[in-house]
């Protein structure tokens, strides 16, 4: 069965949990104190969105079609067991690999997307209802994390085939109905890539440009469902850690119980953020309602930090197995690179792995505090600029405690 957890548990991570949590909390608190004293005018909050979207790169579109065809061949024509390379490609390279890919190369999924390529410049049968915002992508993201984490058998090739068939049908139908706009708001992987790409220090507005990613981060379009997208990403990763704990593993639960718990994790993450975002005075009810969306971009560094901390080992080590399986898509025993052997480059160095995990989590949360503080300076009334951020700081500390506890205690 394909498992979606990194290799090794708390016994492999020599940094004491208490030290990691106390250090992280101090880092956040000190960061806020320094920002409150020295950062009194917004620097990044009013960064404009790009005037125009650069055209898709045709050669990457061709590469995307070829890769999609190869993975589909492996998934639907390959062996019906754990040796199926298509399953690993979906869980490892697409879901986990999309994060470092977007950080390094920007929103490259837009160029690679085979569904965009197949629908071409077709304008769609009707305009996309803007009131839907990101909600179709929320449904797609939750459907994927449910398959990965809460379905009866996440490693079932038949289940993955069914999910992929439904996903492809939904993407093509949406593309035909609404045109390219559908992929901007309805494709879960497209939306995921676009949001993470805003944190890339190497690509800005679709072009190579070394810059401070905190400048591009606020340009994420604020539309209905944005907080739900980020809550699903963060909540599902937290649930993945929690479901690996001995406390959870020792219980015999139904798929419905797993599903409700996963949904609860995502809902609680989103609800707490909404409450913290609205916990300020001096604003109208309409402005208060809009505040969580305007601050939602500050969750992106937390999502990235936690995903990298939780799945890094999985990507680097399990990814090798998935790569070799893809080289033999039909299960014929092909080994063009010789006898495959997994190099456990991270699991064999637990101290380095522990340091990387803590660094990713703490760095993500510190960047989140900076992004939230800068935006708060722009959107909160002057007399509430600091007091209005206290609830968000408490929430960031709580996220840090919870994230490190789940990473180090399972």
C-alpha positions as CSV (number, residue, x, y, z in Angstrom):
1,X,0.0,0.0,0.0
2,X,1.2,3.5,-0.7
3,X,1.5,5.4,2.5
4,X,1.5,9.2,2.7
5,X,3.7,9.6,5.8
6,X,7.4,10.4,6.0
7,X,9.8,7.8,7.1
8,X,10.7,7.7,10.7
9,X,9.0,9.1,13.8
10,X,9.9,11.0,16.9
11,X,12.5,8.5,17.9
12,X,14.5,9.5,14.9
13,X,14.4,13.2,15.7
14,X,16.9,13.9,18.5
15,X,15.9,17.5,19.2
16,X,13.7,17.5,22.4
17,X,10.2,18.5,21.7
18,X,10.0,21.0,24.5
19,X,13.1,22.8,23.3
20,X,11.8,23.0,19.8
21,X,8.4,24.3,20.9
22,X,9.8,26.9,23.3
23,X,12.4,28.1,20.8
24,X,9.7,28.4,18.1
25,X,7.4,30.3,20.4
26,X,10.1,32.7,21.4
27,X,11.0,33.3,17.8
28,X,7.5,34.2,17.0
29,X,7.0,36.5,20.0
30,X,10.3,38.3,19.5
31,X,9.6,38.7,15.8
32,X,6.3,40.4,16.6
33,X,7.9,42.6,19.3
34,X,10.6,43.7,16.8
35,X,8.0,44.3,14.1
36,X,5.8,46.3,16.4
37,X,8.6,48.6,17.4
38,X,10.5,49.0,14.1
39,X,8.0,48.2,11.4
40,X,5.3,50.9,11.6
41,X,4.5,51.4,7.9
42,X,3.4,48.8,5.4
43,X,6.1,47.8,2.9
44,X,4.4,45.0,0.8
45,X,0.7,45.1,1.5
46,X,-0.3,47.2,-1.5
47,X,1.8,45.3,-4.1
48,X,-0.2,45.4,-7.3
49,X,-1.2,42.3,-9.2
50,X,0.4,41.7,-12.6
51,X,-1.1,43.8,-15.4
52,X,-1.1,40.8,-17.8
53,X,-0.6,37.1,-17.6
54,X,2.4,35.9,-19.7
55,X,1.5,33.4,-22.4
56,X,2.0,29.7,-21.7
57,X,5.2,28.2,-22.9
58,X,4.4,25.8,-25.7
59,X,7.4,23.5,-25.1
60,X,6.3,23.0,-21.5
61,X,2.8,22.3,-22.7
62,X,4.1,19.5,-24.9
63,X,6.2,18.2,-22.0
64,X,3.1,18.2,-19.8
65,X,1.1,16.2,-22.3
66,X,3.8,13.7,-22.7
67,X,4.2,13.3,-18.9
68,X,0.5,13.0,-18.4
69,X,0.3,10.3,-21.1
70,X,3.1,8.4,-19.5
71,X,1.6,8.6,-16.0
72,X,-1.8,7.6,-17.3
73,X,-0.3,4.6,-19.1
74,X,1.4,3.6,-15.8
75,X,-1.8,4.1,-13.8
76,X,-4.3,2.4,-16.1
77,X,-2.2,-0.2,-17.9
78,X,0.4,-0.9,-15.2
79,X,0.2,-3.6,-12.4
80,X,-2.8,-3.4,-10.1
81,X,-0.7,-3.4,-6.9
82,X,1.8,-1.3,-5.0
83,X,4.3,-1.5,-7.9
84,X,2.0,0.8,-10.0
85,X,4.1,3.9,-10.8
86,X,1.1,6.0,-11.5
87,X,0.0,5.9,-7.9
88,X,3.4,7.1,-6.7
89,X,3.4,9.8,-9.3
90,X,0.1,11.2,-8.1
91,X,0.8,11.1,-4.3
92,X,4.5,12.0,-4.4
93,X,5.5,13.9,-7.5
94,X,2.3,15.8,-8.2
95,X,1.0,16.4,-4.6
96,X,4.2,16.8,-2.7
97,X,6.6,17.7,-5.5
98,X,4.3,20.6,-6.6
99,X,5.4,22.7,-3.6
100,X,9.2,22.8,-4.2
101,X,8.5,23.0,-8.0
102,X,6.4,26.1,-7.5
103,X,8.9,27.6,-5.1
104,X,11.7,27.2,-7.6
105,X,10.0,27.6,-10.9
106,X,6.9,29.6,-10.1
107,X,3.4,28.7,-11.4
108,X,4.8,26.2,-13.8
109,X,1.7,23.9,-13.5
110,X,-0.1,26.5,-15.7
111,X,2.3,25.7,-18.5
112,X,2.4,21.9,-17.9
113,X,-1.3,21.4,-17.3
114,X,-2.5,18.9,-20.0
115,X,-6.1,20.0,-19.4
116,X,-5.4,23.6,-20.3
117,X,-3.6,22.3,-23.4
118,X,-6.4,20.1,-24.5
119,X,-9.0,22.8,-24.2
120,X,-6.7,25.3,-25.9
121,X,-8.1,28.8,-26.4
122,X,-11.7,27.7,-26.3
123,X,-13.6,30.6,-24.6
124,X,-16.1,28.4,-22.9
125,X,-19.9,28.1,-23.2
126,X,-20.5,30.7,-20.5
127,X,-18.6,33.0,-18.1
128,X,-17.3,31.6,-14.9
129,X,-19.5,32.7,-11.9
130,X,-17.2,34.8,-9.9
131,X,-19.3,34.3,-6.8
132,X,-18.0,30.7,-6.8
133,X,-14.4,31.9,-6.3
134,X,-12.1,29.1,-5.3
135,X,-14.8,26.8,-3.9
136,X,-14.6,24.3,-6.8
137,X,-10.9,23.9,-6.0
138,X,-11.7,23.5,-2.3
139,X,-14.0,20.6,-3.2
140,X,-11.2,19.1,-5.4
141,X,-8.5,19.5,-2.7
142,X,-10.7,18.0,0.0
143,X,-11.5,15.1,-2.4
144,X,-7.8,14.4,-2.9
145,X,-6.8,14.6,0.7
146,X,-9.7,12.4,1.6
147,X,-8.5,9.8,-0.9
148,X,-5.0,10.1,0.4
149,X,-5.8,10.1,4.2
150,X,-9.3,9.0,5.0
151,X,-10.5,6.6,2.3
152,X,-10.7,2.9,3.1
153,X,-7.6,2.0,1.1
154,X,-5.4,5.0,-0.1
155,X,-3.0,2.7,-1.9
156,X,-5.8,0.9,-3.9
157,X,-4.9,1.2,-7.5
158,X,-8.6,0.9,-8.4
159,X,-9.5,3.7,-6.1
160,X,-6.8,6.0,-7.5
161,X,-7.9,5.1,-11.0
162,X,-11.5,6.1,-10.2
163,X,-10.4,9.3,-8.6
164,X,-8.2,10.3,-11.5
165,X,-10.9,9.5,-14.0
166,X,-13.4,11.7,-12.1
167,X,-10.8,14.5,-11.8
168,X,-9.9,14.4,-15.5
169,X,-13.6,14.4,-16.5
170,X,-14.3,17.4,-14.1
171,X,-11.4,19.4,-15.5
172,X,-12.3,18.8,-19.2
173,X,-16.0,19.5,-18.6
174,X,-15.2,22.6,-16.6
175,X,-12.7,23.8,-19.3
176,X,-15.3,23.3,-22.0
177,X,-18.0,25.1,-20.0
178,X,-16.0,28.0,-18.6
179,X,-12.8,28.2,-20.6
180,X,-9.4,28.8,-19.1
181,X,-10.9,30.7,-16.2
182,X,-12.1,27.3,-14.8
183,X,-8.5,26.1,-14.3
184,X,-7.6,29.3,-12.4
185,X,-10.3,28.6,-9.8
186,X,-11.5,25.0,-10.3
187,X,-8.4,22.9,-10.8
188,X,-7.1,22.0,-7.3
189,X,-3.5,21.5,-8.4
190,X,-3.6,24.6,-10.5
191,X,-4.8,26.7,-7.6
192,X,-2.3,25.0,-5.2
193,X,0.6,25.8,-7.6
194,X,-0.5,29.4,-8.2
195,X,-0.8,30.2,-4.5
196,X,2.5,28.5,-3.5
197,X,4.3,30.2,-6.5
198,X,3.5,33.6,-4.9
199,X,6.2,32.7,-2.3
200,X,8.8,31.9,-4.9
201,X,11.9,34.2,-4.6
202,X,13.0,33.3,-8.1
203,X,9.9,34.0,-10.2
204,X,7.6,37.0,-10.2
205,X,4.6,37.5,-12.4
206,X,5.6,34.5,-14.5
207,X,9.1,35.7,-15.3
208,X,12.5,34.9,-13.8
209,X,13.3,37.6,-11.3
210,X,15.1,37.4,-8.0
211,X,13.1,39.3,-5.4
212,X,11.7,39.4,-1.9
213,X,8.8,36.9,-2.0
214,X,6.9,39.0,0.7
215,X,6.4,41.5,-2.1
216,X,4.5,39.1,-4.4
217,X,2.7,37.2,-1.7
218,X,0.0,39.8,-1.1
219,X,-1.0,39.7,-4.8
220,X,-2.9,36.4,-4.3
221,X,-6.4,37.2,-5.6
222,X,-8.8,37.5,-2.7
223,X,-12.0,35.7,-3.7
224,X,-14.5,33.5,-2.0
225,X,-13.0,30.2,-0.8
226,X,-9.4,31.4,-0.4
227,X,-9.3,30.9,3.3
228,X,-10.9,27.4,2.8
229,X,-8.2,26.5,0.3
230,X,-5.4,27.2,2.8
231,X,-7.3,25.7,5.7
232,X,-7.7,22.5,3.7
233,X,-4.0,22.4,2.9
234,X,-2.9,23.1,6.4
235,X,-5.6,21.1,8.2
236,X,-5.1,18.0,6.1
237,X,-1.3,18.0,6.7
238,X,-1.9,18.4,10.4
239,X,-4.4,15.5,10.3
240,X,-1.8,13.4,8.4
241,X,0.6,13.8,11.3
242,X,-2.1,13.2,13.9
243,X,-3.3,10.0,12.1
244,X,0.2,8.6,12.4
245,X,0.2,8.9,16.2
246,X,0.1,5.8,18.4
247,X,-3.1,7.3,20.0
248,X,-4.9,7.3,16.7
249,X,-3.4,4.1,15.2
250,X,-4.4,2.1,18.3
251,X,-8.1,2.7,17.5
252,X,-10.3,0.8,15.1
253,X,-12.2,3.4,13.2
254,X,-14.4,3.5,10.2
255,X,-13.8,5.5,7.0
256,X,-16.6,7.8,8.1
257,X,-14.9,8.6,11.4
258,X,-11.6,9.3,9.6
259,X,-13.5,11.5,7.1
260,X,-15.2,13.5,9.9
261,X,-12.0,14.0,11.8
262,X,-10.2,15.2,8.6
263,X,-13.0,17.6,8.0
264,X,-12.9,18.8,11.6
265,X,-9.1,19.5,11.3
266,X,-9.7,21.6,8.2
267,X,-12.7,23.4,9.6
268,X,-11.0,24.2,12.9
269,X,-7.9,25.6,11.2
270,X,-10.1,27.8,9.0
271,X,-12.6,28.9,11.8
272,X,-9.8,29.9,14.1
273,X,-8.1,32.0,11.4
274,X,-11.4,33.7,10.5
275,X,-12.0,34.5,14.2
276,X,-8.4,35.8,14.7
277,X,-8.6,37.9,11.6
278,X,-11.8,39.6,12.7
279,X,-10.7,40.2,16.3
280,X,-10.1,43.9,16.1
281,X,-12.0,47.1,16.8
282,X,-12.5,50.3,14.8
283,X,-13.9,48.7,11.6
284,X,-17.3,48.3,10.1
285,X,-19.0,44.9,9.9
286,X,-18.4,44.8,6.2
287,X,-14.7,45.5,6.7
288,X,-14.5,43.0,9.5
289,X,-16.0,40.3,7.2
290,X,-13.4,41.0,4.6
291,X,-10.4,40.9,6.9
292,X,-9.7,37.1,6.9
293,X,-9.5,37.1,3.1
294,X,-7.2,40.1,3.1
295,X,-4.9,38.4,5.6
296,X,-5.2,34.9,4.1
297,X,-1.9,35.2,2.2
298,X,-0.1,35.1,5.5
299,X,-1.0,31.4,5.9
300,X,0.9,30.4,2.8
301,X,4.4,30.4,4.5
302,X,2.9,28.2,7.2
303,X,1.5,25.8,4.7
304,X,4.8,25.6,2.8
305,X,6.9,25.2,6.0
306,X,4.7,22.5,7.4
307,X,4.4,20.6,4.1
308,X,8.2,20.6,3.6
309,X,8.8,19.5,7.2
310,X,6.2,16.7,7.1
311,X,6.8,15.3,3.6
312,X,10.4,16.1,2.8
313,X,11.6,12.6,3.7
314,X,8.7,11.1,1.8
315,X,9.5,13.1,-1.3
316,X,13.3,12.4,-1.3
317,X,13.2,8.7,-0.3
318,X,9.9,7.3,-1.4
319,X,10.2,9.5,-4.5
320,X,13.1,7.3,-5.6
321,X,10.9,4.2,-5.5
322,X,8.2,6.0,-7.4
323,X,10.7,7.2,-10.0
324,X,12.0,3.7,-10.7
325,X,8.4,2.4,-10.9
326,X,7.6,5.0,-13.5
327,X,10.6,3.8,-15.6
328,X,8.8,0.5,-15.8
329,X,5.2,1.7,-16.4
330,X,3.8,-1.6,-17.6
331,X,5.5,-3.7,-14.9
332,X,7.6,-5.7,-17.4
333,X,10.7,-5.6,-15.2
334,X,12.4,-2.8,-17.1
335,X,15.4,-1.3,-15.3
336,X,17.1,1.2,-17.7
337,X,19.2,2.7,-14.9
338,X,20.2,-0.6,-13.4
339,X,19.1,-2.3,-10.2
340,X,17.0,0.3,-8.3
341,X,18.2,1.0,-4.8
342,X,16.8,3.7,-2.4
343,X,19.3,6.0,-0.8
344,X,18.1,7.0,2.7
345,X,19.9,10.3,2.6
346,X,17.7,11.9,5.3
347,X,16.6,9.0,7.5
348,X,20.3,8.1,8.1
349,X,21.0,11.6,9.4
350,X,18.4,12.1,12.1
351,X,20.0,15.2,13.6
352,X,20.1,17.0,10.2
353,X,16.5,15.9,9.5
354,X,15.3,17.2,12.9
355,X,17.0,20.5,12.3
356,X,15.4,20.8,8.9
357,X,12.0,20.1,10.2
358,X,12.2,22.7,12.9
359,X,13.7,25.2,10.5
360,X,11.0,24.8,8.0
361,X,8.2,25.2,10.6
362,X,9.7,28.1,12.4
363,X,10.8,30.0,9.2
364,X,7.3,29.5,7.8
365,X,5.6,30.9,10.9
366,X,8.0,33.9,11.2
367,X,7.4,34.8,7.6
368,X,3.7,34.5,8.3
369,X,3.9,36.9,11.2
370,X,5.8,39.4,9.0
371,X,3.3,39.1,6.2
372,X,0.3,39.4,8.6
373,X,1.8,42.4,10.4
374,X,2.6,44.2,7.2
375,X,-0.9,43.7,5.9
376,X,-2.5,44.7,9.2
377,X,-0.6,48.0,9.1
378,X,-2.5,48.7,5.8
379,X,-6.0,47.5,6.6
380,X,-6.4,48.1,10.4
381,X,-7.3,51.5,11.9
382,X,-4.2,53.3,13.3
383,X,-5.4,53.0,16.9
384,X,-5.9,49.2,16.5
385,X,-2.8,48.3,14.5
386,X,-1.1,46.5,17.3
387,X,-4.0,45.4,19.5
388,X,-5.8,44.1,16.4
389,X,-3.0,41.7,15.7
390,X,-2.8,40.1,19.2
391,X,-5.3,37.4,18.4
392,X,-3.5,36.5,15.2
393,X,-0.1,36.3,17.1
394,X,-1.7,34.0,19.7
395,X,-3.0,31.9,16.8
396,X,0.4,31.7,15.1
397,X,1.9,30.5,18.3
398,X,-0.8,27.9,18.7
399,X,-0.2,26.8,15.1
400,X,3.5,26.5,15.8
401,X,3.0,24.5,19.0
402,X,0.5,22.2,17.3
403,X,2.6,21.7,14.2
404,X,5.8,20.8,16.1
405,X,4.0,18.7,18.6
406,X,2.4,16.6,15.8
407,X,5.7,16.3,13.9
408,X,7.8,15.3,16.9
409,X,5.3,13.3,19.0
410,X,4.1,10.7,16.5
